[in-house]
Amino acid sequence: MQNHIVVGINSFNPGANGRTSYAGGVTSAIPHIVMQFKDTPVNRRMEISNTNANGYSGSEMRKYLISYSGSGGNFSVGLKDAGVPLDNDAIILKPQRYVASKGSGTAVSLIEDKIWLPTEREMFRSRTYSVAACETEANQTWLEYYNSDDRRKKPSAQYNTYWLASPSASSPAYFFCAVFSDGRATSPTAMNELGVAPAFCVK
């Protein structure tokens, strides 16, 4: 696990880290730690075209990370081959998370994946570019490691800009949120080939 860091403890339990409710109405607390890639093992685009109309839920990125709707889930396959027991429900938790359905409006998607990208609020405890009506304390937690620690990640010698799951409201049709190479929030167009630093929860 030297490629991963612990970024949260019980982050998705009811009332954790400023969260005022729990997505899906689940009330039982499940002890877990949140692991995330220390750096960005791959670069990928978020979408095949410059759109966020599918949100993270229907994005090309999500289809790359996990297997669903006929997609290969190539990242998950590689992670399992590396020894992460993604198929073991007794070890890997699927946290319930609300993510904006697109860069405008108030619609959210309930996402329950074993491997996922954090949202802007989960990384920054606040929002800059994401949808204000969706990235709220009621909908999302935050990963406490990033309260003061460096958000920068790199694939090699230089730091990399990397994707987040939040569609951007700053230009609603084309952009997703990301962490810039210097650690601040940014909002690139969806076709950019940027870093990918997924997270997963271990019970």
C-alpha positions in Angstrom: 0.0 0.0 0.0 3.0 2.3 -0.3 1.3 4.0 -3.3 -1.7 5.0 -1.1 -2.2 7.3 1.9 -4.9 7.4 4.5 -7.0 10.6 3.9 -9.9 10.0 6.2 -11.2 7.9 9.1 -14.9 7.1 9.3 -15.4 10.0 6.9 -18.7 8.7 5.5 -20.4 7.8 8.7 -23.4 9.9 9.9 -22.4 13.3 11.2 -18.8 12.9 10.2 -16.7 16.0 9.4 -19.4 18.5 9.3 -21.9 16.3 7.5 -25.4 17.0 8.7 -27.0 14.0 7.1 -26.0 10.8 5.4 -26.7 10.1 1.7 -29.5 7.6 1.2 -30.7 7.9 4.8 -28.4 5.2 6.2 -28.1 5.7 9.9 -25.7 2.9 11.0 -22.1 3.8 11.5 -19.5 1.5 9.7 -15.9 1.9 10.8 -13.6 2.5 7.9 -10.5 4.3 6.6 -10.4 6.2 3.3 -7.3 5.4 1.2 -6.3 7.5 -1.8 -3.5 7.3 -4.3 -0.5 9.3 -3.0 0.2 10.4 -6.6 -1.4 10.1 -10.0 -0.7 6.7 -11.6 -2.4 7.5 -14.9 -3.6 10.5 -17.0 -7.1 10.3 -18.6 -9.8 12.6 -19.9 -13.0 13.0 -18.0 -15.2 12.8 -21.1 -14.9 12.0 -24.8 -16.1 15.5 -25.6 -16.2 18.8 -23.7 -19.4 18.2 -21.7 -20.4 17.6 -18.2 -24.1 16.8 -19.1 -23.6 13.2 -17.9 -22.1 14.3 -14.6 -19.6 12.1 -12.9 -22.2 9.3 -12.7 -22.3 8.7 -16.5 -18.8 9.9 -17.4 -16.2 8.1 -19.4 -13.9 8.4 -16.4 -16.3 6.4 -14.1 -16.6 3.7 -16.8 -12.8 3.5 -16.8 -12.6 3.2 -13.0 -15.3 0.7 -12.4 -17.1 -2.0 -14.5 -20.7 -1.0 -15.3 -23.1 -0.8 -18.3 -20.8 -2.9 -20.4 -17.6 -0.9 -19.6 -14.4 -2.7 -18.9 -13.5 -0.9 -15.6 -9.8 -1.2 -16.6 -8.6 0.7 -13.5 -10.4 -1.6 -11.1 -9.1 -4.6 -12.9 -5.5 -3.4 -12.5 -6.1 -2.5 -8.8 -7.4 -6.0 -8.2 -4.4 -7.5 -10.0 -2.2 -5.5 -7.7 -3.7 -7.1 -4.7 -6.5 -4.7 -3.5 -9.4 -6.9 -2.6 -12.1 -4.9 -4.4 -14.4 -7.9 -4.7 -14.5 -8.6 -1.0 -17.5 -6.8 0.5 -16.3 -7.6 4.0 -13.2 -5.5 3.4 -14.0 -2.8 0.9 -16.9 -0.4 1.7 -19.0 1.3 -1.0 -19.7 4.7 0.5 -22.9 6.5 -0.4 -22.1 9.8 -1.9 -24.2 12.5 -3.6 -22.5 14.2 -6.6 -24.0 16.9 -8.8 -25.7 15.4 -11.9 -24.2 18.2 -14.1 -22.8 21.8 -13.8 -26.2 23.5 -13.4 -29.4 22.9 -11.5 -29.9 21.1 -8.2 -30.1 17.4 -9.4 -27.7 15.0 -7.7 -26.7 11.4 -8.3 -26.3 8.9 -5.5 -23.0 7.1 -6.2 -22.0 3.8 -4.5 -18.7 2.7 -5.9 -15.7 0.8 -4.4 -13.3 3.0 -6.4 -14.1 6.7 -7.0 -12.8 10.2 -7.4 -13.4 12.7 -4.5 -15.5 15.7 -5.0 -14.3 19.3 -4.7 -15.8 19.6 -1.2 -14.4 16.3 -0.1 -10.9 17.6 -1.0 -11.2 21.3 0.1 -14.0 21.3 2.7 -15.5 24.1 0.7 -16.5 24.8 -2.9 -15.0 27.2 -5.5 -16.2 25.9 -8.9 -18.7 23.1 -8.1 -22.5 23.5 -7.9 -23.4 25.3 -4.7 -26.8 23.6 -4.3 -25.2 20.1 -4.5 -21.8 20.5 -2.7 -23.3 21.0 0.8 -22.6 19.7 4.3 -25.8 17.7 4.1 -24.7 15.9 0.9 -20.9 15.6 1.3 -18.2 15.0 3.8 -14.6 16.1 3.7 -11.4 14.1 3.8 -9.7 15.5 6.9 -6.1 14.7 5.7 -6.6 17.7 3.4 -7.5 20.1 6.1 -3.9 21.3 6.2 -1.8 18.9 4.3 -0.6 19.4 0.7 -3.0 18.4 -2.0 -0.3 18.3 -4.7 0.3 15.0 -6.5 2.7 14.0 -9.1 3.3 11.2 -11.6 7.1 11.7 -11.6 9.3 14.7 -10.9 6.7 17.4 -11.5 3.3 18.0 -9.9 0.2 17.1 -11.9 -3.3 18.6 -12.2 -5.8 15.9 -11.4 -9.5 15.4 -11.8 -12.3 15.6 -9.2 -15.8 14.1 -9.5 -17.6 17.5 -9.3 -19.0 19.0 -12.5 -18.1 22.7 -12.6 -20.8 25.4 -12.3 -18.4 28.2 -13.5 -19.1 27.2 -17.1 -21.8 24.6 -16.7 -21.7 22.8 -20.0 -18.1 21.9 -20.5 -16.0 21.8 -17.3 -15.3 19.5 -14.3 -13.4 20.5 -11.1 -9.8 19.5 -10.5 -6.9 20.1 -8.2 -4.3 22.3 -10.0 -0.6 21.3 -9.9 0.0 23.9 -7.2 -2.7 22.4 -4.9 -5.5 25.0 -5.5 -8.9 24.3 -7.0 -9.3 24.7 -10.8 -11.9 23.9 -13.5 -10.6 22.5 -16.8 -12.6 21.4 -19.8 -13.7 17.7 -19.8 -11.5 16.5 -22.7 -8.2 17.4 -20.9 -5.9 14.5 -20.2 -5.2 15.1 -16.5 -4.1 13.0 -13.6 -6.3 10.5 -11.8 -6.0 9.8 -8.1 -8.9 7.6 -7.0 -9.9 6.7 -3.5 -11.4 3.6 -1.8 -12.6 2.7 1.7 -11.3 -0.2 3.8 -13.5 -1.5 6.6 
